[in-house]
Every structure is written in structure tokens, then in C-alpha cells.
Amino acid sequence: MSDKHVHVELPGPSEVRSPLVQQELKRAGVWFALAIAIALVVLLAQPLMLVMGALVLATMMDGGTRLLGRILPIGRGWRLAIVLLGAVAFLAYTFYLTGSSLAQQAQAMRGIVEAQVARIGGWMQQLGITTTPDDLKGLAQQAMSSMGRVTAAVGTAVGAITSGVMMLVLAIFIAVEPKLYERGVAWMLPMEKRAHFYAIADKMGWTLRRLMFGRIIGMTVEGVGVWLFLWAGGVPMAGLLGILTGLFAFLPNIGSIISGVLIILVGFSGGMHTGLYAFGVYMAVQIVDGYLIVPMVAKRATDLAPALVLGAQILFGALFGIMGLFLADPIVAMIKVYLEERSKALATKQIVRE
């Protein structure tokens, strides 16, 4: 019998080959990567919002191109060119006809709004409320100045134009051949993950197209409806109020509140009856858009709760400024689609295992 025993050396904690060390390194790597991702999101907030805005614009262009393809059996590039030329022609024609009058109305509206705010401040002082008109103006300025760090980058005219041009160019490149960029992103994923990625990307594209289609319909109905009814009732600045209402309709919840305040302030500047009529027009248009158009188009595509959208607008507006406020709804919709598709995939795997 030999007294020698075979002793096997196992890797210790200082060895990289140790399973314990490898597991801890993986955990540390995940947390380190998460910290870097959060830091990059904070530092690159402006370009990220511009890219997101370009994706939303590309989705709108793609939706128009797809709709046009049902009528004209021509190449995708030609259909996209027709959509872009049609949009540019409409905007140029609209501002050419109404540009000078709208500029004059905008200057007059500023004076009317300030006068109405002063009247409201005086009325509140009569009721014993110590708030002054200067306090109301300061509150509005503070709200606009606290919209986040991206606002400083696009707050000036030059910054807004530059950001708009960058988003438009990027959106056109994406809309020309979206599948090319989709395949490029999928190429960076493992083979077994690509089918799931394509499914999520298709669902996101479909959801955004429906969401933007409903948004454009709502903007058109609200803008044209407010303009026609206010013009018929003799409310001052009906054209400008219609355009502002249509533009603000892109922002669910918050946009309707802003346009409603403007309509009511301008309406009551023409007298009590005119103000009540303007308020009735605003309520009628909001009811038609909120209870007929939105449920038929956008809500069926996204099914987003109003409180969720409003909370996202407040959060993204505080973090990313005006751009975040405009893009809160599409971002929440895409996150919702991803979580739904992810849960479906996990449920399918669980069923297969059982």
C-alpha cells in the first residue's frame, strides 16, 4: 500500500479561470455597461432626440409612400419623392398665401394674450388672491426655461433650423430604404436573436405608422375645424388659431390645453358672447377628435392610457426639453411594443419547455 495520495489543485479566487471570479466579472461588466449607457444617454441627449425625431419623420414618409403604392404601381423612390414634393408644395402654398397676415396676427395675439392675463390678474386680486400678472408671466417663463438641457440647443432660431434640417435629411435617407438599416442593426445581433428582432421592428413600424396617421388626421380635423368655425363666428385671428391648434394637436393632452387657453383668451377679447362661442367651438372640436378620431385610429394601434402619455410627456419634457415633449408618445409606444413582444416570446419559450 502506498502512503501517497493524489492531490488535485483547484483554482483559487485570484485565478481568472475560477468560476466564482468569472461570475463576478460578468456581473461587474453588466453593471459597468449599464452605468456607461446611462452616462451616454445623459451626455448625448440632443443627438439621441434628433435621431428619434428622424425615425418618426421617416415613419410618416414611409406611411405616405405605402398608401401611395396602393394607387400608383411605381417604384418606391418615385413614390417617396411625390410625398415629399407634395408636403413641400402644401407648406409653401399655405405660407405664401397667409404668411404676411399670420405674422401680423401673431404680433397682435401677443398683445391680446398679455392684456387678458393682466385682466385675469386684476380679477384675482379683487377676489383677495395676491397673485399679480407679473407672477403669471414669471411662472410661464419659468416653465419654458425649465424644459431640459436639449431646449438650449434648439431654443434659438438657428438651432431649430439646423436641427430640423438634420432630422429631415436623416429621415429621408432612412425612408428611402428602411430595410437596409434594419438589416444592418440585425447583423450586430446573434443569429438566434435576429428573427425576434425583425418581428419587433415590423410591429414597431406598424404601430408608429398607425400612430402618426391618427395624429395627422387629428391635427387636420382640429386645425381646419377651429379655423372654419371661429371664422364663421367672427372670432378674431381665426386662421392663426386654427394653425396653432393643428400644430399643438401633435401633443396629446398638453397641446389641447395650450390651444384651448389661446382660443379662450382671444375669444373673450371680442366680448362675452364671442368668448363663449369660441369656448363652445373648442369643446366641440375636442370631443369630435377625442371620441371619434383617436379611438378609431391611434388608440387601436397603441392603446396607450392618457395618464401614461401625460406622465411620459412631463418626464421626457423635463429630461430632454421640447424635443422630448414632442417625442414622448412615440417613445412610449415603441417601449410598449417591445415589452409586449418580449413577454410573448418568453411565454412561448415557457410553453415549449413544458
C-alpha positions in Angstrom: 0.0 0.0 0.0 1.4 3.4 -0.9 1.1 6.3 1.5 1.0 8.8 -1.3 -2.4 10.5 -2.0 -3.2 12.2 -5.3 -3.9 15.9 -4.6 -5.8 17.9 -7.2 -5.1 21.6 -7.2 -8.2 23.8 -7.8 -8.1 27.4 -9.0 -8.4 29.9 -6.2 -10.2 33.3 -6.1 -7.2 35.0 -7.6 -7.4 32.8 -10.7 -9.3 34.2 -13.6 -10.3 30.6 -14.5 -12.2 30.4 -11.2 -16.0 30.0 -11.8 -16.6 32.4 -8.9 -14.3 35.1 -10.4 -15.8 34.7 -13.9 -19.3 35.0 -12.5 -18.4 38.1 -10.5 -16.6 39.6 -13.5 -19.7 39.1 -15.6 -21.9 40.8 -13.0 -19.5 43.7 -12.7 -19.3 44.0 -16.5 -23.1 44.2 -16.7 -23.3 47.0 -14.1 -20.4 48.8 -15.7 -22.0 48.7 -19.1 -25.3 49.9 -17.6 -23.6 52.9 -16.0 -21.8 53.8 -19.2 -25.1 53.5 -21.1 -26.9 55.9 -18.7 -24.0 58.3 -18.9 -24.1 58.3 -22.7 -27.8 58.9 -22.7 -27.3 62.0 -20.5 -24.4 63.3 -22.5 -25.8 62.5 -25.9 -29.4 63.6 -25.2 -29.6 66.1 -28.0 -28.4 63.7 -30.8 -30.5 60.9 -29.5 -33.6 63.0 -29.6 -32.7 64.2 -33.1 -32.3 60.6 -34.3 -35.6 59.7 -32.7 -37.3 62.6 -34.4 -35.8 61.5 -37.7 -37.2 58.0 -37.1 -40.7 59.5 -36.5 -40.4 61.6 -39.7 -39.2 58.6 -41.6 -42.2 56.6 -40.4 -44.6 59.3 -41.6 -42.8 59.4 -45.0 -42.9 55.6 -45.2 -46.6 55.6 -44.3 -47.4 58.1 -47.1 -45.3 56.0 -49.5 -47.1 52.8 -48.7 -50.5 54.5 -49.1 -49.5 55.9 -52.4 -48.3 52.5 -53.5 -51.9 51.3 -53.4 -52.8 53.7 -56.1 -49.6 54.2 -58.2 -47.7 51.0 -59.2 -44.3 52.8 -59.5 -41.0 52.4 -57.7 -40.7 53.3 -54.0 -38.2 56.1 -54.7 -40.6 57.8 -57.0 -43.5 57.5 -54.6 -41.4 58.9 -51.7 -40.4 61.8 -54.0 -44.1 62.5 -54.7 -44.9 62.5 -51.0 -42.0 64.9 -50.2 -42.8 67.3 -53.1 -46.5 67.3 -52.1 -45.7 68.2 -48.5 -43.3 70.9 -49.5 -45.7 72.3 -52.1 -48.5 72.4 -49.5 -46.4 74.2 -46.9 -45.1 76.7 -49.4 -48.5 77.4 -50.8 -50.0 77.9 -47.3 -47.3 80.2 -46.0 -47.3 82.1 -49.3 -51.0 82.9 -49.1 -51.2 83.5 -45.4 -47.6 84.4 -44.4 -47.9 88.2 -44.1 -51.3 88.1 -42.4 -50.3 85.4 -40.0 -47.2 87.4 -39.0 -49.4 90.5 -38.2 -51.9 88.3 -36.3 -49.1 86.7 -34.3 -47.9 90.1 -33.1 -51.5 91.2 -32.3 -52.2 88.0 -30.5 -49.2 88.5 -28.2 -50.7 91.8 -27.1 -54.1 90.3 -26.6 -52.8 87.4 -24.5 -50.8 89.8 -22.3 -53.8 92.1 -21.9 -56.1 89.1 -21.0 -53.5 87.8 -18.5 -53.4 91.3 -16.9 -57.2 91.3 -16.7 -57.2 87.8 -15.0 -54.6 89.0 -12.6 -56.7 92.0 -11.6 -59.8 89.9 -11.2 -57.8 87.5 -8.9 -56.6 90.5 -6.8 -60.2 91.6 -6.4 -61.0 88.2 -5.0 -58.3 88.5 -2.5 -55.7 86.4 -4.3 -52.3 88.0 -4.1 -51.1 86.7 -7.4 -50.2 89.5 -9.8 -49.9 89.5 -13.7 -46.2 89.6 -13.3 -46.3 86.5 -11.3 -48.3 84.7 -14.0 -45.8 85.9 -16.7 -42.9 84.8 -14.5 -44.5 81.4 -14.0 -44.9 80.9 -17.7 -41.2 81.9 -18.4 -40.0 79.6 -15.6 -41.9 76.7 -17.1 -40.4 77.4 -20.5 -36.9 77.8 -19.2 -37.0 74.5 -17.2 -37.8 72.3 -20.1 -34.5 70.5 -20.0 -31.0 70.7 -21.5 -31.9 70.0 -25.0 -34.1 73.1 -25.2 -30.9 75.3 -25.0 -29.6 73.6 -28.1 -32.7 74.0 -30.2 -34.1 77.1 -28.5 -32.7 79.6 -30.9 -33.9 80.1 -34.4 -30.6 78.9 -35.9 -30.5 75.8 -33.7 -34.1 75.0 -34.5 -33.5 75.3 -38.3 -30.3 73.3 -38.1 -31.9 70.5 -36.0 -34.9 70.4 -38.4 -32.7 70.1 -41.5 -30.6 67.4 -39.9 -33.7 65.4 -38.9 -35.2 65.8 -42.3 -32.1 64.7 -44.2 -31.7 61.7 -41.9 -35.3 60.8 -42.2 -35.1 60.9 -46.0 -32.2 58.5 -46.0 -34.0 56.1 -43.7 -37.3 56.3 -45.6 -35.6 55.6 -49.0 -34.7 52.1 -47.9 -35.6 51.3 -44.3 -34.9 47.5 -44.7 -31.3 48.3 -45.3 -30.8 49.9 -41.9 -33.0 47.2 -40.3 -30.7 44.5 -41.7 -27.7 46.5 -40.5 -28.9 46.6 -36.9 -29.8 42.9 -37.1 -26.3 42.0 -38.4 -24.9 43.1 -35.0 -27.1 40.6 -33.1 -26.6 36.8 -32.7 -28.2 34.6 -35.4 -30.8 33.2 -33.0 -31.9 36.7 -32.0 -32.5 38.1 -35.5 -35.9 36.6 -36.2 -37.2 38.1 -32.9 -35.7 41.5 -33.8 -37.3 41.5 -37.2 -40.7 40.8 -35.6 -40.3 43.6 -33.1 -39.1 46.0 -35.7 -42.1 45.2 -38.0 -44.5 45.7 -35.1 -42.9 49.0 -34.1 -43.1 50.3 -37.6 -46.7 49.3 -38.0 -47.6 50.9 -34.6 -45.8 54.1 -35.4 -47.4 54.4 -38.8 -50.8 54.0 -37.3 -50.0 56.4 -34.5 -48.7 59.1 -36.9 -51.6 58.6 -39.3 -54.0 59.2 -36.5 -52.0 62.2 -35.3 -52.1 63.8 -38.8 -55.8 63.2 -39.1 -56.4 64.7 -35.7 -54.2 67.8 -36.5 -56.1 68.3 -39.7 -59.5 68.0 -38.2 -58.7 70.2 -35.2 -56.9 72.9 -37.2 -59.4 73.1 -40.1 -62.4 72.8 -37.8 -61.3 75.5 -35.4 -60.4 77.8 -38.3 -63.8 77.4 -40.1 -66.0 77.6 -37.0 -64.1 80.6 -35.5 -64.2 82.4 -38.8 -67.9 81.7 -39.2 -68.5 83.1 -35.7 -66.4 86.3 -36.2 -63.7 85.4 -33.7 -60.5 87.4 -34.3 -57.4 85.7 -35.7 -59.3 82.5 -36.7 -56.7 81.5 -39.3 -53.8 81.8 -36.8 -55.7 80.0 -34.1 -56.5 77.2 -36.5 -52.9 76.7 -37.5 -51.7 76.8 -33.8 -54.4 74.3 -32.8 -53.4 71.9 -35.6 -49.7 72.1 -34.6 -50.4 71.7 -30.9 -52.6 68.7 -31.7 -49.4 66.8 -32.3 -49.0 66.9 -28.5 -51.7 64.7 -26.8 -53.2 66.2 -23.6 -50.8 69.1 -23.2 -51.3 70.5 -26.8 -55.1 70.7 -26.5 -54.8 72.6 -23.2 -52.4 75.2 -24.7 -54.5 75.7 -27.8 -57.7 75.9 -25.7 -56.2 78.6 -23.5 -55.2 80.7 -26.5 -58.7 80.2 -28.2 -60.5 81.3 -25.0 -58.3 84.3 -24.3 -58.6 85.6 -27.8 -62.3 84.8 -27.9 -63.1 86.8 -24.8 -61.1 89.7 -26.1 -64.0 90.2 -28.5 -66.7 90.2 -25.9 -68.6 87.8 -23.6 -70.7 86.2 -26.4 -67.6 85.8 -28.7 -65.7 84.2 -25.9 -68.5 81.7 -25.0 -68.8 80.8 -28.7 -65.0 80.2 -29.0 -65.1 78.0 -25.9 -68.0 76.0 -27.4 -66.1 75.6 -30.7 -63.0 74.4 -28.8 -65.1 71.9 -26.8 -66.9 70.6 -29.9 -63.7 70.0 -31.9 -62.0 68.3 -28.9 -65.0 66.0 -28.4 -65.0 65.0 -32.1 -61.3 64.4 -32.1 -61.1 62.7 -28.8 -64.2 60.4 -29.0 -64.3 59.7 -32.7 -60.9 60.0 -34.5 -58.5 59.0 -31.8 -60.4 55.8 -30.7 -60.8 54.8 -34.4 -57.2 55.3 -35.4 -54.4 55.9 -32.8 -55.9 54.2 -29.8 -56.5 50.9 -31.7 -52.9 50.9 -32.8 -51.2 51.8 -29.4 -53.9 51.5 -26.7 -51.9 54.0 -24.5 -53.6 55.2 -21.4 -53.9 59.0 -21.3 -52.3 59.2 -17.8 -49.4 57.2 -19.1 -48.9 59.5 -22.1 -49.2 62.7 -19.9 -46.7 61.3 -17.3 -44.3 60.5 -20.1 -44.6 64.0 -21.5 -43.8 65.5 -18.2 -40.8 63.2 -17.6 -39.4 63.5 -21.1 -40.0 67.2 -21.2 -38.1 67.7 -18.0 -35.2 65.5 -19.1 -34.9 66.3 -22.8 -36.8 69.6 -23.4 -39.1 70.4 -26.2 -37.9 67.5 -28.3 -38.6 65.1 -25.5 -42.1 66.6 -25.1 -42.9 66.1 -28.8 -41.5 62.5 -28.9 -42.8 61.2 -25.6 -45.8 59.5 -27.2 -43.9 57.6 -30.0 -41.2 56.6 -27.5 -43.7 55.2 -25.0 -45.5 53.4 -27.9 -42.2 51.7 -29.0 -41.3 50.7 -25.4 -44.8 49.2 -25.1 -44.4 47.2 -28.3 -41.0 45.9 -27.2 -42.3 44.8 -23.8 -45.3 43.1 -25.3 -43.3 41.2 -27.9 -40.7 40.3 -25.3 -43.3 38.9 -23.0 -44.9 36.9 -25.8 -41.5 35.4 -26.7 -40.9 34.4 -23.1 -44.3 32.9 -22.8 -43.8 30.9 -26.0 -40.5 29.5 -24.7 -42.1 28.6 -21.4 -44.9 26.7 -23.2 -42.3 24.8 -25.3 -40.4 23.8 -22.3 -43.4 22.4 -20.5 
